[in-house]
């Protein structure tokens, strides 16, 4: 059964190319019929993993300007996510009838009394007590009795209680699968946006060899789209695909549009990995004859322009379809075309598109200037690119990091061509960028390389140190090799040795031309030239790791618990996480698994990466993740250094609109009490609030100020403006919006119950 479930969960569509084409229609199965019958005549294909395109232009995945403009989409009725949950959108979906007798229809008085007592008593208790009460009724309780209690709980909107009764039923010897009950409960959980519990029941239906109802598919997709948890969009896509392929259903227009909006709304350049899924949605809209919103066309063209290899025929085809549908080609589409031209160096098409943008008279966005600059740079006309850059500054009044990145690359090309541009102009562009925006590591590396080539090693050393101390920027193999070559060329062997040792520690490869020189230098000062082979965590790495583990970092162990792997997971929806991930990637670079290491030519750091599996990490696995479950170590009070607290705050903390600082942690009350006592020993008073399986430790009022003073020296520079008083951090904003430290627990879930919680960041 598990293998069958794994197979079914992987069912998604594979599009062999981007153009849509007619397909055979399969008869819609009746909800509840066995899958073997419903899908007997259906061909199911598997969708390969998303491609790993790398953004070449900006080098900064988090640039807000790289996102598609959704200003019109957000206001469009077709893209209203709440409409997907509206009664008008759901009332036409087929739902199986659930027949439950009324209490007064039961013949036995004692049974009516017991059921009435259970219906009144169960909603008042937590999960552990609820299970004990139900277990005490095993001698007389039957399937019909438990069904009545579960349905009653749904009627009074105690859906969590109904869910627990349902899960308890499944463990009894008399249990028979009830498709109507499972469907009703799954739909209720999904409407409350509790996707984890809704998916749990959805999988129960699949396990029984049934096809979930159309309403369950629809509601589960929307529940995933409503969540900000990492991985929910992928799950929504998978359920949407199975709704069509496995169920044979035709999703509502609002569902198509909402999923498409979610795809193109991904931050940075991560949207481009969803091109095949977007094409599948477009294909379904066309083949079912539904109205296609103008922003669907614009978004799909934009996604095509994001790819490394441009499908010009497809983009042209989409534009023609827009015109045939009477939709005007607006600014968004023209900018997307200009972007495609920049990647292929099509200057003629770029100029033609530029004129069309000017004719619209709606103002030129900075992206248009950058794409035009790149188009000319691509065909070997850097001087023209510089003219466009100057025009951009005149028309817009300023330039952003992407534009400065491009103009610095242009200066490098001019230097290689021995033209009039010099290092001085590149340096001027770098400092202008530094004043107006945050330069990427690529910009720093280009400037560092230029400094080394002109022999200004003092300034190069200053820039290298600045990169190393700036967490979000950081150093990499390229920057280390650049400064190492400068030290070796100038004969500063002492500093060269230090850089080499740093590279060995970080597991950076030394460029081949430098290896012979560094071996000679090391032979002069060391009897034996050693390459460090054993991995050890530095003091700073250990303290950082404690804070990250308190914030929710995971450790996975092998079956024998001899080797252990740390899994770094960051939310794409959090600007704090976006900046923190680069620092953590650099901080533990030498520990990273080879498959997680990115190319030196890109600044696009993944949101999920992991270390190699190593026995050295056993101490942290035993303390924080024994038996594969997160706990609070007994000696945690010894490890709560200011550095650890800072990283706990950056990774698993939140600051409210009133300035209070909250730290999230998972564990038991005893462990939380130890943390509270340790904090009070540091003169930090706090309050504790439990919400589901998590505890929130709150530093309220003036205590938040004292906490900030303690951790500020260890907060990354680029995060201080987000996490300091006066700014609202975006970590866990949804989870904390209703936390009230003056009341009891926000939920009646038992802290030990971990199987059916929606607040977990892992899917």
N, C-alpha and C positions, 0 to 999 in steps of 0.2 A: 504493500500500500504506500509506503514512503517513497519507493522508486516511482510509482505511478504519479504521486503528487509532485515530485521533483520534475517529472517529464511535463506534466500539465502546466506547471508554473513557468516553464521556459518557452511556452508556445507564444511566439510573436511573428510578425510578418517580415519577410525579407523582400526588399524591392531590388530587382536586378539592375534597374536603371531609374532615372528620375521621372521619365515620361509616363503619364498614366495611360491606361488602356482598358478596354472593356474586359470584364471577367464573367465567368458563369455564376449565376445566382443559385445558392443552395436553399432548399426549403427550410424555413425556420422551425427548429425543434420545439416541442411542447415542454415548458418548464417542468422539471422534475423527472423527465424521462431519462433512462440510463444513458451515459455518455456514449457507450458503444453503439447505441442505436442512433442517437442524435448526430453523432459525428462520423457515422459509418461511411458516408459518401463524400466526406470533406477532406480536402488535401490541406495539410498544415505544414507551413514552412517555418524555419528558424531564423530569427534575426541575428546577424553577427554583432559582435560588440562594437560600440561606437568608435569611429575613427579618431585618431589622436592628432588632429591638425594643430599646428603651432602658429600663433599669431606673429607675423613678421614685422608688421609696421610699427606698433607702439612699444612692444617689449614690456607693457604693463597691462596685465589682464584686468585690472580693476579700474581702468579709465572709464569714467561714467559716459564719456562721449562715444565710446565704442558700442554702446547699447542702441538697439533700435528704438526710435521715438514712439512711445506708446501713449502719448498724450491724448490722441484721438481715440485710441482703442479703449482706454480706461473709461471713456464716457459713452461708448457705444453700447446700445442695449444688448446686442448679440454677445457681448463679452462680459456680461454681468454674471459673476460667479454665483452670487446668491440666487439668481434666477434658476440655477440648476437644482436647487433644493425647494423651489417654490411648488405649491400644490398644483398649479396649472401645468407645470412641466412634468410632474410625476403622476398625475391622476390617470393618464391614459396608459401607463405602464401596467402590464399584466402582473397581478399578484395573486398567489394561491390563497384560497379561502381557509381560514383557521376557525374551526368549529370547536367551541368549548362550552359545555353545559353551565348554566347558571347554578349558583350555590344552592338555591332553594329546590332545584330539581334533583339533587342527590337524595337517595332514599334514607340513608343512615344519619340520624341526628348527631351521633358522636363524630362522624366524619365531617359533617358540616361545621361542627364546633371547632374541631382541630384545624381545619383548613382556614377558618376565619381567624383563629388565633395566630396561625403562621403568617397570614397575610398582614396582620397588624404588627407582629413582633419582628419579623425578619428585616424590614427596612430600617429598624432602629439600631442594628448591630453591625459591627465590623466583620470583615471576611472570616476571620478565625472563629469568632463566636457563631456566625451564621452557619458555618460548616458543621460545628458541633451540634447545633439545634437540629439541623436536617438529619445528621447521622442518628440522632436519638429517635427519629421517626421511621427508621428503616423497616421496622416490623409491620407496619400497617400501610405505609405509603406505596402508591402505585404510579404508573406512568401518567394516568389521567389526573391524579392529584397534583403531582409536580407540575404538570402542564398548566393546570388551573392557577397555581401559585405564580408561575412565571408570567402568565398572561395578565394576571391581576397587577403584578408589579409594573408591567408595561403600561397598563391602563392609568395607573397613578403616577406615571413618569419616573418610576424608580427602576430605570433600565439597567443600571449596574447590578442591582439586586437580582433582577430577572436573569441577567447574564450568568451570575454565580449559581443560581438555581439550575439553569440550563446545563452548566458545566458539571454540576453535582449529579444531575440526572444521567449524564453520559457514563458515569462511573458505576452505575447500578446494574445488577444482573438482569433486571427486567426491561432495560432501556431498549426502545425501538426508535429508529431515526424518524423524526417528524419533519418533513420538508417544509410544511406551512409554518410551523413554529420557528424553525431555523431561519426562514426567510424573513418573517416578521421581526424577529429579534435583531438580525443582521441589519435590516433597514433602519430600525430605531437607533442602533449604535452608530451607524454611518451618518444619520441625520444629526446626531450630536457631535459629529466629526471625530469620533473615537475610532480611528481607522484600524488600530491594532486589534480591537475586539471584533470589529466588523470583518476584518480579514480572517480572523480565527474561525468564525462561523462559516465564512465563505469557503475556507479550506475543508471544513467539516462536510459541507455539501459535496465538494469535489471528491472527497475521500469515499463518500457513499455511492459514487458513480452517477451522480446527478448533475444536470446543468443548472446553475443558479438562475434565478429569475432575472428578467431584464432590469427590474427596479434595483436589485442587489448590485448588479454590475454598475449601473448608473451611479448609485449612491456611493459605492466604494471608490470609484474614480474621483468623484467630487470631494470625498472625505480626504483622500490623499492630496488633492490639489489645494485643499484648505490648510494643510499642515506646512509648517516651516522646517520640518525635520529633514536632515540630509537623506537623500535616497527616495523620498516620497514621489518625486516626479517620475523617476524610472518605474516605480511600482504602478503609478497611475497609467503610464504608457502600456505596461504589460497587461493590466486588467482591461484597458480599452481595446487592445488588439485581440485579446481572447473573447471579449464581448462580441466582436464581429466574426472572428474565425471559428471559435468554439460554440458560441451561443447562436450564431446566425442572426443576431439582432441588428437593427439599424438605429444607431444612437441618435438622440435628439440634436437639433442644430446647436442648442446652447452648450451641449457637452463637447461637440467638435470644436466650437469656438473657444471655450474655456481652456481646453487642453492645448490648443494651438497658442493661445496667449501665454500660457505658462511656459511653453517651449521657447518662445522668442523673448520672454522677460527674464531669462536667466542672466545673472550679473556677468559683466566682463565679456569675454569671448567664448564662454562655455556653451552658448546657444548653438554654435555651429556644429556641434556634435550630434544635434538632433535633426539634421536635414532629412534623413530617410523617414523618420517618424512624422515630420511635418508634411512630407510628400504623401505619406500614407493617409493622413487626415484629409489633405486636399483631394486625393484620389476618391475617398469615400464621399466627400461632399459632391463631387462631380457625378459619380455613378449613381448616387441616390437622388439627384436632381434638386438638392437643397440650395438655397441662396448663398452665394459666396460673398462675404463681406469684403469691402475694398482693402481692409487692412490684412486680410489673409493673403491677397496677392502681394501687397507691399512687403509683408513679413517673409514670405517665401522667397521673393527676389532678394531680399536682404540676406537671408540665410545662404543663398547661393553665392552672393558676393563675398561672404566670409570664408569660403573654402580656399584651400591652397591651389587647387586645380579648378578653374572656372569653367562651368558648362554654359557657354555663351548661347548655344542653341536653345537651351531650356529657358534662360532668362529672356531671350527674344520671344519665345513662344508664350511665356506668361504675360509679357507686355501686350502682345497681340490679342490675347484673350481678354485682358483688361479693357482694351479699346473696343473689342466686339461687344463686351458687356456694358459699354457706355460709361466706363469708369475712367476718369481723367488721371493721367500719369502725373503724380505730384512730386513734391520735393524729396520725400523719402526714397521713392523709386529712383529718381535721377541721381541722388547721392550714392545709392547702392550700385548703379551702373558705373559711376565715376570710380568707385572703389574697385570694381572688377577691372576697369581700364588700368588702374594704377598697378595692379598685380601682373598684368600682361604687357605693360609698357605701350599701350595703345593710345598714343598721343592724339591722333586724329579724332578718334571717338571721344576722348576726354574733352577736347576743345568743343566738339559739337554738343556734348552734354552740358558743358559749362555755359554755353550760350543759352540753352534751354532753361537752365537754372536762373540766369539773369533775367530772362523774359518773364518768369513767374513773378518777379518783384516781391519775393517774400523774405529776402535776406539770405545770405550765404552762411551756412554753418562752418565752423572751423574745420570739420572733417573734409569738406570739399576742397579747401586749400591744401590740406595735407595730402590728399589723394592725388591732386594735380601735381604737387611737388614730387611725389614719388614716381609718377608716370614719366616725368621728364628726367628724373635721376636714373630711371631704369634704362632709358635709351641713350645715356651718356651725355646729358645736357645739364650738368650741375649748376651752371650759371643761371639758367632759366629757373631752376628750382629756387635759387636764392632770391631772384626777383619776385617770385610768387610769395615767398616768406615775408619779404619786406612789404608787399602789397597787403598781405594778411594783417600785419601789425598796424598798418595805416587804417585799414577799413574796420577792423574789429577792436583796435586799441591795445591788444595784447595777444600773446600766444600761450598755448599750454604745453605740458610736458611732451606730448606726442609730436607737436610741431618742432619743438627744440631738439627732440631726439632725431627727427628727420634732417633738420638743417645741420646738426653736428655730423651726421653721416655724410652729408653733402660736402662739408668742409674736408672730411677725411679723403673723399674721392678727389677733391681739388688738389690736395697735397700730393696724392699719388700721381696726378697728372702734371705735377710741377707747374701748376698755374699760380696766379698771383695770390691766391688765398694762402694764409700762413697759420701757424700754431696760435698766434695772437688772436686771430678772429675766432678760432675754435674755442679758445679760452674765454673770450668775451661772451660767446653764445652760451657756454657752460654756466658762467656766473649769472647771466640774465635768467637762465632756467632755474638756477638755485634760488634766486630772489622771488620768482613768481610762482613756482610750483615745486613738487617733490621729484627730483630726477630719479630715473630708474637705475638699476645696477649696470645696465648696458651703457647708459650715458656716462656714468662714473668710469667704467672700464675703458671707454674710448678716450676720455680725457686723461686717464692714468697712462694709457699707452702713448699718447702724444707727449706727455711730460717726460716719460722715460726716453723717448726718441730724441728730444731736444736736449737731454742731459740735465734737466732740472729735478734731480733726485730728492732734494729737500722737500720740494712741493709735492712730488710724487709720494714720498713717505707720509706726508701729512694727509693726502687724499686717501691713501691706503688705510691709514689708521682711522680716518673718518668713516670709511666704508665698514671696517671691522667693528667699530663701536656702534654703528647704526644698525640695529636689528633688522628692520624691514629691508634695508639695502644689502648688507652683508658682503662677504668676499666669496670668491669661487676659485676654481682651478685657473681660469684665465687671468684673473687679477693677480693671483700669487705668482704665476709664471712671468707675468709682466714685470712685477717689482723685483723678482729674483734675477731676471736677465739684466735689469739695471744695476743691481748691486754687484753682480759678477763682472759686468763690463767696466765698472768704475773701480774694481779692486777692493770693495768693501766686503771682505770675506766674513767678518764677524756677523754682520747683518744678514748676509746670504745664508749662513748656517742657521740662523734663527728662523728665517722664512722656510728653509728646507725642513726643519724640525716641525714647524707648523703644518706644512703640507703632508708630512708623514703621519702626523696625528689625525689630520682630516681625511687621510687616504686620497689625496689629490695626486694625479699623475704629473710627473715632471716632464716637460717637453724634451724630446730626444736631443736636440742641439745643446741643451743645457746640462744633460746628464754627465757628459764627459768632464765638463768644467767643474761641476759640483763634486764629483768623485775625487777630482784632483784636490780641490779645496779641503775636503774632509780628510783626505789622506795626510795633509800637512798638520792637522791639529788633533787627529784621533788615531790611535794605534789600530783600532778595528772600526771599520765603517759599518755601523749597525742601522738596520732599518727596523723600526718598531713593528713588531708583529702581534703583540698581545694588546687587546682592547681593554681599556679601563676608563671609567667615568671620572672626570675631574670633579673637584669640590663644587664648582658652579653647576655642572651638569647634574650632580646628585641632588642639589637643592631645588633646581628647576624641575627635575623629574618628580620630586615629592609634591610640589605644588600642582603640577599637571595631573598627577594621579588623584589628588584630592578633588580636582575639578572634573574628573570623569575619564581620564585617559585609560585605555584598556591594555591589558597584558594577556597574551595567549600562550599556553604551555603545551608541550607535546604530551603524549599519553603517559610517559614515564616521569613527567615533570622534571626533566633534566635540562632541557633547553627552552628558552622563553623569548617571545617576540613582543615588542611594543608596537601598538597600532595607533598612529596619530590620525585623528579625524577632526576636520574643521568644517564649520558650516559655511556654505557659499552665500548665505543670506546675512552674514555678520561681517561688517567692515572690520571689527576688532579681530575676528578670526582670520580674515584675509591678510592682515598685516602680521599677525602672530605666526602664521604657518611658515612664512619665509624664514623668520628668525629660528624657528624650531628645526626647519629643514637644514639650515646652516649649522645650528648648534650641535646637531647629532649626525652630521653628514657622514662621518666615518663609520657610523653604526648602521647606516641605511642599507636596505637590501638593494642589490644591483638593479633589479627591475624597477625600483622607485627613483633612481637617479636620472635626472633630466639632462638633456644636452646642454653644453656650455653656451650654445648659440641662442638660447631662449631664457627668458625670465619667468616663464609660465610654470610655476610650482603647483603640483597637484594638491587637491584639498585632502586627499587620503594617501598616506604612505606609511611604511612600516620598517622596523629595523630587521637585521638578520636575526635568526634564532640563535641564542647564545646562553651558555650556562652562567655567565657573570651576572645576568639579570635575575637570577634565581632569588636573591634576597628580596627584591621588590615584588616579585611574583608571590613569594610566601607571605609577605607582610600585607600587601594590598589586594591580591587576587588569589587567595588560597582556594583550592577546589573549583577554580574557574568563576568565583563569585566575588564581587567587590565588597571589601570590608574596611573598617577603620582600624589601623594597627594599634595594638595596646600601648606602644611606646611613641605614639604620634606626638605627644607633648614635647618630646625631645627634638623633633625635627621641624617644628613650626618657626622657621627663621623668617625674617622679613622678605628674603628672596623667595622662599617657598610660598608665602602668603601673596606676594605680588603676582606670581604666575597662576596661582589658584584664582585670583581675582580676574586676571586677563582671560583665562580659559573658561572658567565655570562661574564667573561672577556677573553681577549686574548692578547698575546704579540707577535708581528711580528718578522720576521727575522732581521729587522733593529733595534729592541729594543724598538719600540713604544708600548705603552700600550693602548688597546681599551676596552671600556666597552659598552656592548649592553643593550639597554633598549627599552621598548615598551610604547608608550604614544603619547601625542600631543606636538606640538612645544612649547606651553606655559609652559608645565611642564618641558621640557628639558631646556628651558631658565632659569628657576628657579634653576635647578641643576647647570648649567654653572655659574650662578652668585654666587651661594654658594661656588663652587669650586674656583672661582677667589678670593673670600673673604679669602680663605685659601692659597692664592698665588699660585694657580694651574691654569695655562693657558691651555686651551684645544680647540679643534676644533670639530665640529659636522658634521656628514654625515648621511643622511637618505638612507636606503636600504630597499625598500618594506615597511612593517609595522613597521620596527625597526629603531632606531637611534643608531649610533655608536659614542661615545664620545672618542676622541683620545687625548692622552697625547704624544706629539711628541717631539723628540729630548731630550733636557735637562729636559723638563717638566716630562718625564717619570721617570727620576732619582729622582726628587722631590716627585713625587707620590709614588714611591717605598719606599723612606725614611719615608714617612708618614704612610704607611700601614704595613711595614715589621714587626713591633712588634706583629702584630695580624695575620700574615700569619702562617699557620701550618708549623712546622719545616721540615717535610718531603716534603713539597711543595715548599720551598724556592729555591731549586736548579732548579725547573721547571719554576718558575715564575720570577726569578731574571734575570737581564740583562745577556746576554751571552747564555741563553738557550731559545729554542722556545717552548712555551706552546702549547698544542694540543686542547684547547677549541676553538670551532668554526673556526678551521683553514680553512675549505673549504669556509665558509661564508665570511671570511674577506680577502681572497686572492686577490680579485679584487677591494677592497675599495680604492678610491683615494680621499683624503680630499681636493684636489685642484679643483675638479669638482662638478657639481650639483648632484642631486639625481641619483642613479644607476638604478632606475626604475620609470616608470610613474604611478605606482599604487598609489592610494590615501591612505593616512594613515588610514582613517576610514574604508577602505575596508578590511575585515578580513576573508571572507569566502573562498577565493581561493588562499591562499598563501602557497608556498612550504617551507618557512623558519621556519615554526612553528614546535616545538619539540613535539607536541601532535598529535596523529593520531586519 
